[in-house]
Amino acid sequence: MVVVAIIGLLSAVAIPNFQKYQARSKTAEAKLQLSAIYTAEQAFYADYNIMLHV
C-alpha cells in the first residue's frame, strides 16, 4: 500500500510537468513549421517574380 501511495505522489508531481513540457514542445514545433512556410513562400515569390502585397 505504501508503494502505491508513493507512486501516486510521484505521478501527481510528474504529470503537470510533463504537460508543460508537451505544451512547450508543441509551441516550438508550430513556430518551426510557420517559419518553414514563410521561407517556402519567399522562395515561391522569388522564383516566379511575383511581388508580395502585404
mmJSON file of the N, C-alpha and C atoms, coordinates in Angstrom:
{"data_MODEL":{"atom_site":{
"group_PDB":["ATOM","ATOM","ATOM","ATOM","ATOM","ATOM","ATOM","ATOM","ATOM","ATOM","ATOM","ATOM","ATOM","ATOM","ATOM","ATOM","ATOM","ATOM","ATOM","ATOM","ATOM","ATOM","ATOM","ATOM","ATOM","ATOM","ATOM","ATOM","ATOM","ATOM","ATOM","ATOM","ATOM","ATOM","ATOM","ATOM","ATOM","ATOM","ATOM","ATOM","ATOM","ATOM","ATOM","ATOM","ATOM","ATOM","ATOM","ATOM","ATOM","ATOM","ATOM","ATOM","ATOM","ATOM","ATOM","ATOM","ATOM","ATOM","ATOM","ATOM","ATOM","ATOM","ATOM","ATOM","ATOM","ATOM","ATOM","ATOM","ATOM","ATOM","ATOM","ATOM","ATOM","ATOM","ATOM","ATOM","ATOM","ATOM","ATOM","ATOM","ATOM","ATOM","ATOM","ATOM","ATOM","ATOM","ATOM","ATOM","ATOM","ATOM","ATOM","ATOM","ATOM","ATOM","ATOM","ATOM","ATOM","ATOM","ATOM","ATOM","ATOM","ATOM","ATOM","ATOM","ATOM","ATOM","ATOM","ATOM","ATOM","ATOM","ATOM","ATOM","ATOM","ATOM","ATOM","ATOM","ATOM","ATOM","ATOM","ATOM","ATOM","ATOM","ATOM","ATOM","ATOM","ATOM","ATOM","ATOM","ATOM","ATOM","ATOM","ATOM","ATOM","ATOM","ATOM","ATOM","ATOM","ATOM","ATOM","ATOM","ATOM","ATOM","ATOM","ATOM","ATOM","ATOM","ATOM","ATOM","ATOM","ATOM","ATOM","ATOM","ATOM","ATOM","ATOM","ATOM","ATOM","ATOM","ATOM","ATOM","ATOM","ATOM"],
"id":[1,2,3,4,5,6,7,8,9,10,11,12,13,14,15,16,17,18,19,20,21,22,23,24,25,26,27,28,29,30,31,32,33,34,35,36,37,38,39,40,41,42,43,44,45,46,47,48,49,50,51,52,53,54,55,56,57,58,59,60,61,62,63,64,65,66,67,68,69,70,71,72,73,74,75,76,77,78,79,80,81,82,83,84,85,86,87,88,89,90,91,92,93,94,95,96,97,98,99,100,101,102,103,104,105,106,107,108,109,110,111,112,113,114,115,116,117,118,119,120,121,122,123,124,125,126,127,128,129,130,131,132,133,134,135,136,137,138,139,140,141,142,143,144,145,146,147,148,149,150,151,152,153,154,155,156,157,158,159,160,161,162],
"type_symbol":["N","C","C","N","C","C","N","C","C","N","C","C","N","C","C","N","C","C","N","C","C","N","C","C","N","C","C","N","C","C","N","C","C","N","C","C","N","C","C","N","C","C","N","C","C","N","C","C","N","C","C","N","C","C","N","C","C","N","C","C","N","C","C","N","C","C","N","C","C","N","C","C","N","C","C","N","C","C","N","C","C","N","C","C","N","C","C","N","C","C","N","C","C","N","C","C","N","C","C","N","C","C","N","C","C","N","C","C","N","C","C","N","C","C","N","C","C","N","C","C","N","C","C","N","C","C","N","C","C","N","C","C","N","C","C","N","C","C","N","C","C","N","C","C","N","C","C","N","C","C","N","C","C","N","C","C","N","C","C","N","C","C"],
"label_atom_id":["N","CA","C","N","CA","C","N","CA","C","N","CA","C","N","CA","C","N","CA","C","N","CA","C","N","CA","C","N","CA","C","N","CA","C","N","CA","C","N","CA","C","N","CA","C","N","CA","C","N","CA","C","N","CA","C","N","CA","C","N","CA","C","N","CA","C","N","CA","C","N","CA","C","N","CA","C","N","CA","C","N","CA","C","N","CA","C","N","CA","C","N","CA","C","N","CA","C","N","CA","C","N","CA","C","N","CA","C","N","CA","C","N","CA","C","N","CA","C","N","CA","C","N","CA","C","N","CA","C","N","CA","C","N","CA","C","N","CA","C","N","CA","C","N","CA","C","N","CA","C","N","CA","C","N","CA","C","N","CA","C","N","CA","C","N","CA","C","N","CA","C","N","CA","C","N","CA","C","N","CA","C","N","CA","C","N","CA","C"],
"label_alt_id":[null,null,null,null,null,null,null,null,null,null,null,null,null,null,null,null,null,null,null,null,null,null,null,null,null,null,null,null,null,null,null,null,null,null,null,null,null,null,null,null,null,null,null,null,null,null,null,null,null,null,null,null,null,null,null,null,null,null,null,null,null,null,null,null,null,null,null,null,null,null,null,null,null,null,null,null,null,null,null,null,null,null,null,null,null,null,null,null,null,null,null,null,null,null,null,null,null,null,null,null,null,null,null,null,null,null,null,null,null,null,null,null,null,null,null,null,null,null,null,null,null,null,null,null,null,null,null,null,null,null,null,null,null,null,null,null,null,null,null,null,null,null,null,null,null,null,null,null,null,null,null,null,null,null,null,null,null,null,null,null,null,null],
"label_comp_id":["MET","MET","MET","VAL","VAL","VAL","VAL","VAL","VAL","VAL","VAL","VAL","ALA","ALA","ALA","ILE","ILE","ILE","ILE","ILE","ILE","GLY","GLY","GLY","LEU","LEU","LEU","LEU","LEU","LEU","SER","SER","SER","ALA","ALA","ALA","VAL","VAL","VAL","ALA","ALA","ALA","ILE","ILE","ILE","PRO","PRO","PRO","ASN","ASN","ASN","PHE","PHE","PHE","GLN","GLN","GLN","LYS","LYS","LYS","TYR","TYR","TYR","GLN","GLN","GLN","ALA","ALA","ALA","ARG","ARG","ARG","SER","SER","SER","LYS","LYS","LYS","THR","THR","THR","ALA","ALA","ALA","GLU","GLU","GLU","ALA","ALA","ALA","LYS","LYS","LYS","LEU","LEU","LEU","GLN","GLN","GLN","LEU","LEU","LEU","SER","SER","SER","ALA","ALA","ALA","ILE","ILE","ILE","TYR","TYR","TYR","THR","THR","THR","ALA","ALA","ALA","GLU","GLU","GLU","GLN","GLN","GLN","ALA","ALA","ALA","PHE","PHE","PHE","TYR","TYR","TYR","ALA","ALA","ALA","ASP","ASP","ASP","TYR","TYR","TYR","ASN","ASN","ASN","ILE","ILE","ILE","MET","MET","MET","LEU","LEU","LEU","HIS","HIS","HIS","VAL","VAL","VAL"],
"label_asym_id":["A","A","A","A","A","A","A","A","A","A","A","A","A","A","A","A","A","A","A","A","A","A","A","A","A","A","A","A","A","A","A","A","A","A","A","A","A","A","A","A","A","A","A","A","A","A","A","A","A","A","A","A","A","A","A","A","A","A","A","A","A","A","A","A","A","A","A","A","A","A","A","A","A","A","A","A","A","A","A","A","A","A","A","A","A","A","A","A","A","A","A","A","A","A","A","A","A","A","A","A","A","A","A","A","A","A","A","A","A","A","A","A","A","A","A","A","A","A","A","A","A","A","A","A","A","A","A","A","A","A","A","A","A","A","A","A","A","A","A","A","A","A","A","A","A","A","A","A","A","A","A","A","A","A","A","A","A","A","A","A","A","A"],
"label_entity_id":["1","1","1","1","1","1","1","1","1","1","1","1","1","1","1","1","1","1","1","1","1","1","1","1","1","1","1","1","1","1","1","1","1","1","1","1","1","1","1","1","1","1","1","1","1","1","1","1","1","1","1","1","1","1","1","1","1","1","1","1","1","1","1","1","1","1","1","1","1","1","1","1","1","1","1","1","1","1","1","1","1","1","1","1","1","1","1","1","1","1","1","1","1","1","1","1","1","1","1","1","1","1","1","1","1","1","1","1","1","1","1","1","1","1","1","1","1","1","1","1","1","1","1","1","1","1","1","1","1","1","1","1","1","1","1","1","1","1","1","1","1","1","1","1","1","1","1","1","1","1","1","1","1","1","1","1","1","1","1","1","1","1"],
"label_seq_id":[1,1,1,2,2,2,3,3,3,4,4,4,5,5,5,6,6,6,7,7,7,8,8,8,9,9,9,10,10,10,11,11,11,12,12,12,13,13,13,14,14,14,15,15,15,16,16,16,17,17,17,18,18,18,19,19,19,20,20,20,21,21,21,22,22,22,23,23,23,24,24,24,25,25,25,26,26,26,27,27,27,28,28,28,29,29,29,30,30,30,31,31,31,32,32,32,33,33,33,34,34,34,35,35,35,36,36,36,37,37,37,38,38,38,39,39,39,40,40,40,41,41,41,42,42,42,43,43,43,44,44,44,45,45,45,46,46,46,47,47,47,48,48,48,49,49,49,50,50,50,51,51,51,52,52,52,53,53,53,54,54,54],
"pdbx_PDB_ins_code":[null,null,null,null,null,null,null,null,null,null,null,null,null,null,null,null,null,null,null,null,null,null,null,null,null,null,null,null,null,null,null,null,null,null,null,null,null,null,null,null,null,null,null,null,null,null,null,null,null,null,null,null,null,null,null,null,null,null,null,null,null,null,null,null,null,null,null,null,null,null,null,null,null,null,null,null,null,null,null,null,null,null,null,null,null,null,null,null,null,null,null,null,null,null,null,null,null,null,null,null,null,null,null,null,null,null,null,null,null,null,null,null,null,null,null,null,null,null,null,null,null,null,null,null,null,null,null,null,null,null,null,null,null,null,null,null,null,null,null,null,null,null,null,null,null,null,null,null,null,null,null,null,null,null,null,null,null,null,null,null,null,null],
"Cartn_x":[0.833,0.0,0.873,1.991,2.903,3.475,3.784,4.34,3.332,2.074,1.023,0.909,1.001,0.93,2.119,3.305,4.496,4.373,3.912,3.712,2.675,1.634,0.617,1.19,2.007,2.625,3.576,4.379,5.311,4.575,3.503,2.752,2.026,1.608,0.948,1.906,3.181,4.185,4.617,4.76,5.323,4.356,3.087,2.125,2.005,1.854,1.785,3.066,4.223,5.478,5.544,5.085,5.078,4.143,2.995,2.049,2.636,3.36,4.017,5.072,5.827,6.845,6.21,5.092,4.401,3.921,3.379,2.883,4.027,5.173,6.334,6.836,6.837,7.295,6.387,5.095,4.145,4.264,4.48,4.658,5.908,6.992,8.241,8.073,7.39,7.161,6.304,5.294,4.443,5.247,6.131,6.969,7.883,8.452,9.311,8.533,7.327,6.512,6.107,5.754,5.405,6.601,7.765,8.982,9.25,9.035,9.235,8.245,7.016,6.006,6.408,6.861,7.278,8.45,9.42,10.579,10.158,9.263,8.776,8.023,7.258,6.515,7.474,8.497,9.503,10.181,10.514,11.162,10.23,8.96,7.987,7.909,7.783,7.676,8.964,10.1,11.371,11.481,11.032,11.118,10.228,9.063,8.088,7.985,8.877,8.936,7.588,6.937,5.651,5.885,5.379,5.538,4.515,4.985,4.119,3.475,2.155,1.42,0.89,1.436,1.023,0.141],
"Cartn_y":[-1.194,0.0,1.253,1.191,2.337,2.618,1.553,1.711,2.403,2.041,2.661,4.142,4.48,5.882,6.671,6.078,6.764,6.982,5.971,6.114,7.202,7.257,8.299,9.686,9.861,11.167,11.555,10.596,10.881,11.249,10.553,10.863,12.2,12.559,13.848,15.003,14.786,15.813,15.76,14.571,14.409,14.784,14.492,14.717,16.196,17.137,18.551,19.024,18.555,18.936,18.389,17.172,16.571,17.326,17.757,18.51,19.858,20.514,21.772,21.546,20.452,20.12,19.878,19.16,18.904,20.21,21.11,22.385,23.203,23.251,23.977,23.342,22.051,21.339,21.622,21.598,21.867,23.308,24.238,25.642,25.816,25.187,25.275,24.662,23.53,22.883,23.762,24.408,25.294,26.468,27.027,28.136,27.685,26.493,25.968,25.752,25.22,24.98,26.295,27.291,28.592,29.232,29.072,29.593,28.905,27.602,26.86,27.304,27.551,28.036,29.396,30.27,31.605,31.533,30.672,30.519,29.976,28.997,28.438,29.49,30.303,31.364,32.383,32.75,33.683,33.1,31.83,31.178,31.149,30.876,30.857,32.219,33.265,34.605,35.002,34.584,34.885,34.129,32.879,32.071,32.595,33.067,33.478,35.001,35.727,37.192,37.85,37.401,37.966,38.797,40.005,40.864,40.467,40.405,40.063,41.347,41.391,42.555,42.236,42.906,42.642,43.758],
"Cartn_z":[0.0,0.0,0.0,0.695,0.748,-0.649,-1.362,-2.712,-3.621,-3.509,-4.32,-3.976,-2.713,-2.292,-2.828,-2.79,-3.307,-4.812,-5.529,-6.975,-7.264,-6.471,-6.64,-6.436,-5.419,-5.167,-6.303,-6.744,-7.836,-9.125,-9.416,-10.632,-10.498,-9.311,-9.107,-9.389,-9.139,-9.419,-10.878,-11.426,-12.763,-13.874,-13.723,-14.809,-15.181,-14.249,-14.653,-15.351,-14.866,-15.519,-16.932,-17.131,-18.45,-19.383,-18.892,-19.712,-20.115,-19.21,-19.545,-20.622,-20.48,-21.462,-22.834,-22.871,-24.13,-24.76,-23.963,-24.487,-25.073,-24.377,-24.901,-26.185,-26.236,-27.419,-28.616,-28.403,-29.488,-29.969,-29.056,-29.439,-30.281,-29.873,-30.63,-32.02,-32.103,-33.401,-34.302,-33.746,-34.538,-35.088,-34.276,-34.74,-35.871,-35.75,-36.813,-38.107,-37.991,-39.18,-39.846,-39.054,-39.617,-40.304,-39.726,-40.333,-41.671,-41.728,-42.973,-44.042,-43.655,-44.602,-45.143,-44.271,-44.683,-45.665,-45.361,-46.234,-47.597,-47.613,-48.871,-49.677,-48.997,-49.68,-50.293,-49.551,-50.067,-51.305,-51.267,-52.408,-53.613,-53.389,-54.48,-55.154,-54.355,-54.924,-55.646,-55.137,-55.804,-57.126,-57.16,-58.374,-59.485,-59.145,-60.147,-60.3,-59.674,-59.783,-59.51,-58.499,-58.087,-56.85,-56.839,-55.667,-54.613,-53.395,-52.261,-51.747,-51.791,-51.284,-49.909,-48.923,-47.546,-47.07],
"occupancy":[1.0,1.0,1.0,1.0,1.0,1.0,1.0,1.0,1.0,1.0,1.0,1.0,1.0,1.0,1.0,1.0,1.0,1.0,1.0,1.0,1.0,1.0,1.0,1.0,1.0,1.0,1.0,1.0,1.0,1.0,1.0,1.0,1.0,1.0,1.0,1.0,1.0,1.0,1.0,1.0,1.0,1.0,1.0,1.0,1.0,1.0,1.0,1.0,1.0,1.0,1.0,1.0,1.0,1.0,1.0,1.0,1.0,1.0,1.0,1.0,1.0,1.0,1.0,1.0,1.0,1.0,1.0,1.0,1.0,1.0,1.0,1.0,1.0,1.0,1.0,1.0,1.0,1.0,1.0,1.0,1.0,1.0,1.0,1.0,1.0,1.0,1.0,1.0,1.0,1.0,1.0,1.0,1.0,1.0,1.0,1.0,1.0,1.0,1.0,1.0,1.0,1.0,1.0,1.0,1.0,1.0,1.0,1.0,1.0,1.0,1.0,1.0,1.0,1.0,1.0,1.0,1.0,1.0,1.0,1.0,1.0,1.0,1.0,1.0,1.0,1.0,1.0,1.0,1.0,1.0,1.0,1.0,1.0,1.0,1.0,1.0,1.0,1.0,1.0,1.0,1.0,1.0,1.0,1.0,1.0,1.0,1.0,1.0,1.0,1.0,1.0,1.0,1.0,1.0,1.0,1.0,1.0,1.0,1.0,1.0,1.0,1.0],
"B_iso_or_equiv":[0.0,0.0,0.0,0.0,0.0,0.0,0.0,0.0,0.0,0.0,0.0,0.0,0.0,0.0,0.0,0.0,0.0,0.0,0.0,0.0,0.0,0.0,0.0,0.0,0.0,0.0,0.0,0.0,0.0,0.0,0.0,0.0,0.0,0.0,0.0,0.0,0.0,0.0,0.0,0.0,0.0,0.0,0.0,0.0,0.0,0.0,0.0,0.0,0.0,0.0,0.0,0.0,0.0,0.0,0.0,0.0,0.0,0.0,0.0,0.0,0.0,0.0,0.0,0.0,0.0,0.0,0.0,0.0,0.0,0.0,0.0,0.0,0.0,0.0,0.0,0.0,0.0,0.0,0.0,0.0,0.0,0.0,0.0,0.0,0.0,0.0,0.0,0.0,0.0,0.0,0.0,0.0,0.0,0.0,0.0,0.0,0.0,0.0,0.0,0.0,0.0,0.0,0.0,0.0,0.0,0.0,0.0,0.0,0.0,0.0,0.0,0.0,0.0,0.0,0.0,0.0,0.0,0.0,0.0,0.0,0.0,0.0,0.0,0.0,0.0,0.0,0.0,0.0,0.0,0.0,0.0,0.0,0.0,0.0,0.0,0.0,0.0,0.0,0.0,0.0,0.0,0.0,0.0,0.0,0.0,0.0,0.0,0.0,0.0,0.0,0.0,0.0,0.0,0.0,0.0,0.0,0.0,0.0,0.0,0.0,0.0,0.0],
"pdbx_formal_charge":[null,null,null,null,null,null,null,null,null,null,null,null,null,null,null,null,null,null,null,null,null,null,null,null,null,null,null,null,null,null,null,null,null,null,null,null,null,null,null,null,null,null,null,null,null,null,null,null,null,null,null,null,null,null,null,null,null,null,null,null,null,null,null,null,null,null,null,null,null,null,null,null,null,null,null,null,null,null,null,null,null,null,null,null,null,null,null,null,null,null,null,null,null,null,null,null,null,null,null,null,null,null,null,null,null,null,null,null,null,null,null,null,null,null,null,null,null,null,null,null,null,null,null,null,null,null,null,null,null,null,null,null,null,null,null,null,null,null,null,null,null,null,null,null,null,null,null,null,null,null,null,null,null,null,null,null,null,null,null,null,null,null],
"auth_seq_id":[1,1,1,2,2,2,3,3,3,4,4,4,5,5,5,6,6,6,7,7,7,8,8,8,9,9,9,10,10,10,11,11,11,12,12,12,13,13,13,14,14,14,15,15,15,16,16,16,17,17,17,18,18,18,19,19,19,20,20,20,21,21,21,22,22,22,23,23,23,24,24,24,25,25,25,26,26,26,27,27,27,28,28,28,29,29,29,30,30,30,31,31,31,32,32,32,33,33,33,34,34,34,35,35,35,36,36,36,37,37,37,38,38,38,39,39,39,40,40,40,41,41,41,42,42,42,43,43,43,44,44,44,45,45,45,46,46,46,47,47,47,48,48,48,49,49,49,50,50,50,51,51,51,52,52,52,53,53,53,54,54,54],
"auth_comp_id":["MET","MET","MET","VAL","VAL","VAL","VAL","VAL","VAL","VAL","VAL","VAL","ALA","ALA","ALA","ILE","ILE","ILE","ILE","ILE","ILE","GLY","GLY","GLY","LEU","LEU","LEU","LEU","LEU","LEU","SER","SER","SER","ALA","ALA","ALA","VAL","VAL","VAL","ALA","ALA","ALA","ILE","ILE","ILE","PRO","PRO","PRO","ASN","ASN","ASN","PHE","PHE","PHE","GLN","GLN","GLN","LYS","LYS","LYS","TYR","TYR","TYR","GLN","GLN","GLN","ALA","ALA","ALA","ARG","ARG","ARG","SER","SER","SER","LYS","LYS","LYS","THR","THR","THR","ALA","ALA","ALA","GLU","GLU","GLU","ALA","ALA","ALA","LYS","LYS","LYS","LEU","LEU","LEU","GLN","GLN","GLN","LEU","LEU","LEU","SER","SER","SER","ALA","ALA","ALA","ILE","ILE","ILE","TYR","TYR","TYR","THR","THR","THR","ALA","ALA","ALA","GLU","GLU","GLU","GLN","GLN","GLN","ALA","ALA","ALA","PHE","PHE","PHE","TYR","TYR","TYR","ALA","ALA","ALA","ASP","ASP","ASP","TYR","TYR","TYR","ASN","ASN","ASN","ILE","ILE","ILE","MET","MET","MET","LEU","LEU","LEU","HIS","HIS","HIS","VAL","VAL","VAL"],
"auth_asym_id":["A","A","A","A","A","A","A","A","A","A","A","A","A","A","A","A","A","A","A","A","A","A","A","A","A","A","A","A","A","A","A","A","A","A","A","A","A","A","A","A","A","A","A","A","A","A","A","A","A","A","A","A","A","A","A","A","A","A","A","A","A","A","A","A","A","A","A","A","A","A","A","A","A","A","A","A","A","A","A","A","A","A","A","A","A","A","A","A","A","A","A","A","A","A","A","A","A","A","A","A","A","A","A","A","A","A","A","A","A","A","A","A","A","A","A","A","A","A","A","A","A","A","A","A","A","A","A","A","A","A","A","A","A","A","A","A","A","A","A","A","A","A","A","A","A","A","A","A","A","A","A","A","A","A","A","A","A","A","A","A","A","A"],
"auth_atom_id":["N","CA","C","N","CA","C","N","CA","C","N","CA","C","N","CA","C","N","CA","C","N","CA","C","N","CA","C","N","CA","C","N","CA","C","N","CA","C","N","CA","C","N","CA","C","N","CA","C","N","CA","C","N","CA","C","N","CA","C","N","CA","C","N","CA","C","N","CA","C","N","CA","C","N","CA","C","N","CA","C","N","CA","C","N","CA","C","N","CA","C","N","CA","C","N","CA","C","N","CA","C","N","CA","C","N","CA","C","N","CA","C","N","CA","C","N","CA","C","N","CA","C","N","CA","C","N","CA","C","N","CA","C","N","CA","C","N","CA","C","N","CA","C","N","CA","C","N","CA","C","N","CA","C","N","CA","C","N","CA","C","N","CA","C","N","CA","C","N","CA","C","N","CA","C","N","CA","C","N","CA","C","N","CA","C","N","CA","C"],
"pdbx_PDB_model_num":[1,1,1,1,1,1,1,1,1,1,1,1,1,1,1,1,1,1,1,1,1,1,1,1,1,1,1,1,1,1,1,1,1,1,1,1,1,1,1,1,1,1,1,1,1,1,1,1,1,1,1,1,1,1,1,1,1,1,1,1,1,1,1,1,1,1,1,1,1,1,1,1,1,1,1,1,1,1,1,1,1,1,1,1,1,1,1,1,1,1,1,1,1,1,1,1,1,1,1,1,1,1,1,1,1,1,1,1,1,1,1,1,1,1,1,1,1,1,1,1,1,1,1,1,1,1,1,1,1,1,1,1,1,1,1,1,1,1,1,1,1,1,1,1,1,1,1,1,1,1,1,1,1,1,1,1,1,1,1,1,1,1]
}}}
